[in-house]
Amino acid sequence: MRNPFRIFARPPKALINPYPKTPAMAARLADHIWKIEEIVRFIDYASSASKLRFH
């Protein structure tokens, strides 16, 4: 994933109306704006899952 902060935690100006929405929320991948802690846990989980898959 290139930049999860931009996808899950930072609403662009175009998606603020009627309420702030991230690209992930617009694509229905998330139902809220993620906190940094959630993104870190997601990255840790994804990296550990990929290691398990290839070993």
N, C-alpha and C positions, 0 to 999 in steps of 0.2 A: 504494500500500500504506500503510495507516494507521500501523502501528507494528511494523516488522519485528523489533525487539528482543524484544517480547513474544511474537511468533509463533515465532521461530527460536532465541532464546537464553535465554529465561527460563522454566523449567518451573514451572507453577503447583502448588500443594500437592496438588491432586486427581490430578495425573498423576505423582507421585513414586513411587508403589508399583507394581511392585517395584523400579524404578530410575527416576531422573529422566528425564522425557520432556517435550519441548516440544509445543505444539499442532501444529506443523509435522510433528514426528515421529509424533504420533498420527494425523495425516491422511496419513502416508507421503509427505510432500513433502520430508523431510530424514531422513538416517540418523544424525545426530549433533547435539549442541548446538553451534550456530554461535558462532564468536568474533566480536568486534566488527569485526575486519578483514574477515572474510568478508561481513558485512552491508554494510559500506561498499562493497566491490567489487561486490556484487550491486546496490546502489542506483545506483552509477556506471554499471554495465553496462545496467541497465534504463532509466535516463534517457537514455543515449546511443542505445540502440536505439529508443526512442520518438521521438527527434529525427530519426533516419534514416528512420523510417517515414512521417513527416508532411511531409518535404521532398522 
